[in-house]
């Protein structure tokens, strides 16, 4: 789902709100969240999850095009940790989630295979779980 789809879905569920009102609200919410994280503060939405920053120290890397060794700078990256209610809800729905094909059939490489014969995600159990 992209932001425009989120806005559309909220508008469809809330008859009393216009598309423009929902768009402004979503944009404002995202701006406040971005500002909060930029200031180094944590965001917690009970039942949904929390957002914070993870420190990434400088490291050695290489440019894949040239093979040249480079050093990356230290940085902070946003991190989302789902809450228990969200994790439970996602895991409870895993047995019925249909896999959607994101590409055209012409672009599909048959050698890649599929995740399951019936195009459904199956929960792990002792018979199909390998460690």
Secondary structure, DSSP 4 states (H G I P E B T S, - for coil): --HHHHHHHHHHH-TTS-HHHHHHHHHHHHHHHHHHHHTT--EEETTTEEEEEEEE--EEEE-TTT--EEEEPPEEEEEEEE-HHHHHHHHHHGGGPBPPP-S-GGG--GGG--S-TTSB-----TTT---
